[in-house]
Amino acid sequence: MTPITQAIKIIRSKGVVAFPTETVYGLGADARCQEACLEIFNKKGRPSNNPLIVHVESVLKAKEIAEFNDNAYKLAKLWPGPLTLVLPKKKDAEIAECVSAGLETIAVRIPSDHIALELIRDSKCPIAAPSANKSGRLSPTSYEHVKKDFGSEVFALTPESSVVTGLESTIVDLSTSVPTILRYGFITPESISRLLGVEVAIASKASKVKSPGMMHRHYAPKTKLRLNADSLEQGEVGLNFADSKLSAEGSLNLSVEGDLAEAAVNLFAYLHKMDEFAIENKISTIAIAPIPNVSIGLAINDRITRAAE
């Protein structure tokens, strides 16, 4: 039995599978099955008020569970890809209640990774999937990251290509009159506004949790983080960007060239490496150089700010 065949069998048997996407690894189950989706919450230690994203294979399948409006059709042109839309959930949608955390909306996306699409298509069901990590911890961008958190507890597929974005999907709420970014991602607010022809709003910390990634503390390594560092203090290791000078054994650079897209791809992988190094060497803090708060830098700063809280 091939790994993908085994994964499909597990999904069809109300089980949970970790699988690669173009963003981060997902921890997935049949989105129609309450028992299976509750197991996702259980394995992650995820709060029950934190909704899951439903992954589907096509716009047609998305329309079976979500009410599309004009803005949804405009943004669906970016699918498949790292974009999640929050839309009113259809009253007859066959989706487990826990997936939407009791809300009347549903978060949906079409991944571009061919393994993810094959898993969804051949399992013959929408797949609910948050990131495949313990709740609040660093997001997983590799098979090894998944195994570090779950070991043999979860069957995980190995990727056949490198991570494309390294950050979870951009989430846009289209269920209200004002399109609102709920989570920054690789697709920027400027891109969303341009496609919609209107300026999008940005959710605040006080906003109602309507999608993943809105919890205040999130994406955190075990080692403490210090942000916007211009030099290292005693007992620190540095995560650099561009020409910053946080030099010490174990230090890394997200992008020597100052490329925010490259930095995004490297972010979680480097934080995993540096967290392990810090723990092994009794280093108290990872100091992170300033990241420009523009374009994809908005998403990077969102992740490290939540991780540092």
RODO-2510 file (C-alpha; in nm, 4 decimals, decimal comma):
residues 309
     n   res          X          Y          Z
     1     m     0,0000     0,0000     0,0000
     2     t     0,1431     0,3375    -0,0987
     3     p     0,1583     0,6161     0,1641
     4     i    -0,1113     0,8225    -0,0117
     5     t    -0,3392     0,5152    -0,0303
     6     q    -0,2828     0,4556     0,3402
     7     a    -0,3622     0,8209     0,4167
     8     i    -0,6858     0,8021     0,2152
     9     k    -0,7852     0,4861     0,4015
    10     i    -0,7261     0,6607     0,7364
    11     i    -0,9354     0,9637     0,6339
    12     r    -1,2194     0,7398     0,5160
    13     s    -1,1999     0,5489     0,8474
    14     k    -1,2581     0,8672     1,0531
    15     g    -0,8894     0,9049     1,1301
    16     v    -0,6452     1,1962     1,1274
    17     v    -0,3550     1,2443     0,8839
    18     a    -0,0754     1,5018     0,8569
    19     f    -0,0173     1,6150     0,4994
    20     p     0,1951     1,8761     0,3199
    21     t     0,0531     2,1863     0,1570
    22     e     0,2189     2,4830    -0,0139
    23     t     0,1894     2,6753     0,3152
    24     v     0,2567     2,4509     0,6170
    25     y     0,1718     2,0908     0,7087
    26     g    -0,1960     2,0312     0,7863
    27     l    -0,3537     1,7915     1,0369
    28     g    -0,6582     1,6734     0,8496
    29     a    -0,9774     1,4731     0,8870
    30     d    -1,3102     1,4323     0,7062
    31     a    -1,4763     1,7721     0,7596
    32     r    -1,8198     1,6056     0,7636
    33     c    -1,7381     1,3815     1,0603
    34     q    -1,7746     1,5325     1,4092
    35     e    -1,5860     1,2433     1,5727
    36     a    -1,2876     1,2760     1,3382
    37     c    -1,2682     1,6548     1,3639
    38     l    -1,2921     1,6484     1,7417
    39     e    -0,9866     1,4229     1,7322
    40     i    -0,7957     1,7051     1,5586
    41     f    -0,8793     1,9359     1,8515
    42     n    -0,7847     1,6610     2,0959
    43     k    -0,4485     1,5787     1,9361
    44     k    -0,3486     1,9433     1,9050
    45     g    -0,4835     2,0546     2,2426
    46     r    -0,6697     2,3191     2,0444
    47     p    -0,9316     2,5473     2,2063
    48     s    -1,2828     2,4566     2,0897
    49     n    -1,3579     2,8193     1,9938
    50     n    -1,0818     2,8207     1,7294
    51     p    -1,2379     2,7220     1,3921
    52     l    -1,0751     2,4940     1,1350
    53     i    -1,0161     2,5631     0,7659
    54     v    -1,1956     2,3312     0,5257
    55     h    -0,9821     2,2282     0,2272
    56     v    -1,1603     2,1408    -0,0965
    57     e    -1,0522     2,0511    -0,4496
    58     s    -1,2504     2,3042    -0,6540
    59     v    -1,4663     2,6167    -0,6455
    60     l    -1,7657     2,3920    -0,7206
    61     k    -1,6974     2,1972    -0,4000
    62     a    -1,6462     2,5208    -0,2056
    63     k    -1,9881     2,6427    -0,3234
    64     e    -2,1490     2,3277    -0,1827
    65     i    -2,0651     2,4388     0,1708
    66     a    -2,0304     2,8193     0,1489
    67     e    -2,2465     3,1031     0,0175
    68     f    -2,0442     3,2831    -0,2494
    69     n    -2,0825     3,6554    -0,3173
    70     d    -1,9240     3,8807    -0,5818
    71     n    -1,6120     3,9368    -0,3720
    72     a    -1,5689     3,5625    -0,3226
    73     y    -1,5760     3,5037    -0,6985
    74     k    -1,3140     3,7767    -0,7459
    75     l    -1,0754     3,6310    -0,4875
    76     a    -1,1381     3,2712    -0,5944
    77     k    -0,9287     3,3595    -0,9011
    78     l    -0,6286     3,3206    -0,6674
    79     w    -0,7138     2,9550    -0,6055
    80     p    -0,5562     2,7100    -0,5823
    81     g    -0,3181     2,8892    -0,3484
    82     p    -0,2465     3,0255     0,0010
    83     l    -0,5759     3,2093     0,0479
    84     t    -0,8638     3,1239     0,2820
    85     l    -1,2082     3,2857     0,2498
    86     v    -1,4489     3,3142     0,5420
    87     l    -1,8034     3,3022     0,4050
    88     p    -2,1562     3,2339     0,5324
    89     k    -2,1974     2,8598     0,5777
    90     k    -2,4770     2,7025     0,3748
    91     k    -2,7574     2,5812     0,5980
    92     d    -2,7491     2,2377     0,4338
    93     a    -2,3686     2,2090     0,4373
    94     e    -2,2557     1,8641     0,5476
    95     i    -1,9891     1,9965     0,7828
    96     a    -1,9241     1,8876     1,1418
    97     e    -2,0415     2,1455     1,3950
    98     c    -1,7028     2,1718     1,5699
    99     v    -1,5293     2,2778     1,2449
   100     s    -1,6938     2,6217     1,2540
   101     a    -1,6757     2,6431     1,6355
   102     g    -2,0472     2,7214     1,6526
   103     l    -2,0284     3,0120     1,4054
   104     e    -2,2543     3,0629     1,1045
   105     t    -1,9483     3,1101     0,8839
   106     i    -1,7006     2,8675     0,7324
   107     a    -1,3347     2,9109     0,6367
   108     v    -1,2503     2,7431     0,3058
   109     r    -0,9561     2,7179     0,0664
   110     i    -0,8136     2,5175    -0,2243
   111     p    -0,4478     2,4218    -0,1681
   112     s    -0,2112     2,4082    -0,4644
   113     d     0,0109     2,1222    -0,3418
   114     h    -0,0618     1,8180    -0,5580
   115     i    -0,0381     1,5716    -0,2658
   116     a    -0,2960     1,7728    -0,0710
   117     l    -0,5259     1,7866    -0,3731
   118     e    -0,4889     1,4143    -0,4395
   119     l    -0,5707     1,3387    -0,0752
   120     i    -0,8849     1,5559    -0,0858
   121     r    -1,0011     1,4293    -0,4242
   122     d    -0,9465     1,0575    -0,3596
   123     s    -1,0795     1,0670    -0,0039
   124     k    -1,4008     1,2004    -0,1633
   125     c    -1,4643     1,4510     0,1145
   126     p    -1,3700     1,8026     0,2219
   127     i    -1,0815     1,7901     0,4686
   128     a    -1,0744     2,0109     0,7772
   129     a    -0,7157     2,0897     0,8691
   130     p    -0,5322     2,3311     1,0969
   131     s    -0,1511     2,3265     1,1085
   132     a    -0,0003     1,9949     1,2211
   133     n     0,1537     2,1113     1,5479
   134     k     0,0600     2,1201     1,9134
   135     s    -0,1597     2,4224     1,9806
   136     g     0,0308     2,7477     2,0174
   137     r     0,3630     2,5993     1,9078
   138     l     0,5743     2,6651     1,5984
   139     s     0,4061     2,5812     1,2713
   140     p     0,5466     2,2800     1,0844
   141     t     0,7004     2,3229     0,7406
   142     s     0,8553     1,9750     0,7204
   143     y     0,7802     1,6106     0,7927
   144     e     1,0410     1,6256     1,0715
   145     h     0,8574     1,9109     1,2446
   146     v     0,5365     1,7047     1,2499
   147     k     0,7127     1,4003     1,3938
   148     k     0,8771     1,6178     1,6606
   149     d     0,5342     1,7180     1,7924
   150     f     0,3380     1,3976     1,7342
   151     g     0,5844     1,1089     1,6884
   152     s     0,3989     0,7925     1,5904
   153     e     0,0696     0,9370     1,7168
   154     v    -0,0161     1,0686     1,3691
   155     f     0,0427     0,9195     1,0231
   156     a     0,2239     1,1803     0,8131
   157     l     0,2798     1,1963     0,4387
   158     t     0,6203     1,3096     0,3144
   159     p     0,6319     1,6023     0,0689
   160     e     0,7521     1,5689    -0,2880
   161     s     0,8462     1,9349    -0,3277
   162     s     0,9751     2,2207    -0,1144
   163     v     0,7519     2,4554     0,0820
   164     v     0,6400     2,7390    -0,1443
   165     t     0,5325     3,0055     0,1050
   166     g     0,6330     2,8835     0,4521
   167     l     0,3473     3,0799     0,6134
   168     e    -0,0133     2,9865     0,6753
   169     s    -0,2660     3,1175     0,4253
   170     t    -0,3934     3,4739     0,4172
   171     i    -0,7469     3,4748     0,5600
   172     v    -1,0090     3,7201     0,4327
   173     d    -1,3513     3,7541     0,5925
   174     l    -1,6125     3,8149     0,3237
   175     s    -1,9132     3,7388     0,5436
   176     t    -1,9720     4,1075     0,6299
   177     s    -2,0105     4,4237     0,4228
   178     v    -1,6427     4,5215     0,4682
   179     p    -1,3831     4,2686     0,3462
   180     t    -1,1444     4,2148     0,6385
   181     i    -0,8042     4,0506     0,6671
   182     l    -0,8225     3,8143     0,9655
   183     r    -0,4703     3,6765     0,9206
   184     y    -0,1799     3,8126     0,7194
   185     g    -0,0128     3,5728     0,4772
   186     f     0,1858     3,5469     0,1564
   187     i    -0,0951     3,7161    -0,0385
   188     t    -0,0773     4,0775     0,0753
   189     p    -0,3562     4,3252     0,1657
   190     e    -0,2529     4,5317    -0,1394
   191     s    -0,3157     4,2330    -0,3677
   192     i    -0,6541     4,1663    -0,2065
   193     s    -0,7601     4,5333    -0,2290
   194     r    -0,6530     4,5509    -0,5932
   195     l    -0,8609     4,2471    -0,6875
   196     l    -1,1683     4,3655    -0,4952
   197     g    -1,1398     4,7280    -0,6022
   198     v    -1,1889     4,8436    -0,2415
   199     e    -0,9636     4,8989     0,0585
   200     v    -0,9747     4,6003     0,2939
   201     a    -0,9981     4,6356     0,6717
   202     i    -0,7596     4,4632     0,9134
   203     a    -0,8939     4,2707     1,2130
   204     s    -0,7837     4,3969     1,5545
   205     k    -0,6871     4,1982     1,8642
   206     a    -1,0345     4,2669     1,9981
   207     s    -1,2023     4,1105     1,6922
   208     k    -1,4138     3,7986     1,7327
   209     v    -1,2249     3,4769     1,6575
   210     k    -1,3669     3,3695     1,3203
   211     s    -1,0685     3,1812     1,1825
   212     p    -0,7360     3,0221     1,2779
   213     g    -0,4414     3,2460     1,3612
   214     m    -0,6375     3,5014     1,5638
   215     m    -0,5345     3,3791     1,9099
   216     h    -0,3018     3,6299     2,0777
   217     r    -0,0215     3,3867     2,1664
   218     h     0,0526     3,1586     1,8774
   219     y     0,3355     3,0161     1,6628
   220     a     0,5693     3,0093     1,9654
   221     p     0,9004     2,8267     2,0164
   222     k     0,9907     2,7070     2,3663
   223     t     1,2694     2,9661     2,3794
   224     k     1,1784     3,3281     2,4565
   225     l     1,1894     3,5767     2,1672
   226     r     1,3138     3,9365     2,1675
   227     l     1,2033     4,1411     1,8685
   228     n     1,3609     4,4329     1,6783
   229     a     1,7064     4,3579     1,8191
   230     d     2,0027     4,5567     1,6822
   231     s     2,2645     4,3732     1,8909
   232     l     2,2908     4,0582     2,1001
   233     e     2,2773     4,0514     2,4765
   234     q     2,4392     3,7862     2,6926
   235     g     2,2730     3,4464     2,6579
   236     e     2,1166     3,5183     2,3191
   237     v     2,1376     3,3803     1,9674
   238     g     2,0342     3,5915     1,6684
   239     l     1,7896     3,5544     1,3809
   240     n     1,9090     3,8051     1,1230
   241     f     1,7532     3,9725     0,8223
   242     a     1,9524     4,1359     0,5391
   243     d     2,2657     4,3040     0,6780
   244     s     2,1824     4,2876     1,0512
   245     k     2,4703     4,1852     1,2785
   246     l     2,3314     3,9472     1,5381
   247     s     2,6364     3,7231     1,5193
   248     a     2,6870     3,4275     1,7504
   249     e     2,7210     3,0510     1,7198
   250     g     2,3836     2,9188     1,6036
   251     s     2,2714     3,2476     1,4478
   252     l     2,0946     3,2339     1,1103
   253     n     1,9837     3,4856     0,8464
   254     l     1,6293     3,4708     0,7065
   255     s     1,7468     3,6367     0,3857
   256     v     2,0934     3,7812     0,3300
   257     e     1,9538     3,9653     0,0272
   258     g     1,6686     4,1186     0,2280
   259     d     1,4064     3,9265     0,0290
   260     l     1,0837     3,9105     0,2316
   261     a     0,9476     3,6151     0,0318
   262     e     1,2630     3,4145     0,1062
   263     a     1,2418     3,5207     0,4712
   264     a     0,8826     3,3949     0,4917
   265     v     0,9783     3,0549     0,3510
   266     n     1,2626     3,0246     0,6034
   267     l     1,0875     3,1677     0,9108
   268     f     0,9415     2,8617     1,0820
   269     a     1,2161     2,6251     0,9657
   270     y     1,4839     2,8554     1,1120
   271     l     1,2915     2,9105     1,4350
   272     h     1,2667     2,5313     1,4767
   273     k     1,6448     2,4986     1,4270
   274     m     1,7287     2,7857     1,6592
   275     d     1,4878     2,6668     1,9281
   276     e     1,6581     2,3264     1,9308
   277     f     2,0031     2,4907     1,9397
   278     a     1,9000     2,7235     2,2240
   279     i     1,7607     2,4386     2,4338
   280     e     2,0672     2,2181     2,3770
   281     n     2,3063     2,5029     2,4614
   282     k     2,1076     2,6556     2,7490
   283     i     2,0536     2,9828     2,5604
   284     s     1,7701     3,1872     2,7076
   285     t     1,6564     3,4044     2,4166
   286     i     1,6349     3,4211     2,0377
   287     a     1,6868     3,7843     1,9333
   288     i     1,5222     3,8734     1,6024
   289     a     1,6397     4,1598     1,3844
   290     p     1,3843     4,4174     1,2602
   291     i     1,1741     4,2997     0,9657
   292     p     1,0246     4,5670     0,7356
   293     n     0,6536     4,5860     0,8153
   294     v     0,5406     4,6002     0,4523
   295     s     0,4112     4,3467     0,1993
   296     i     0,4953     3,9910     0,3175
   297     g     0,6760     4,1484     0,6111
   298     l     0,3310     4,2147     0,7624
   299     a     0,2751     3,8392     0,7869
   300     i     0,6246     3,7697     0,9223
   301     n     0,5868     4,0365     1,1913
   302     d     0,2396     3,9074     1,2780
   303     r     0,3806     3,5586     1,3428
   304     i     0,6810     3,6655     1,5489
   305     t     0,4776     3,9209     1,7485
   306     r     0,2221     3,6566     1,8464
   307     a     0,5051     3,4113     1,9231
   308     a     0,6707     3,6641     2,1534
   309     e     0,3588     3,7526     2,3565
***
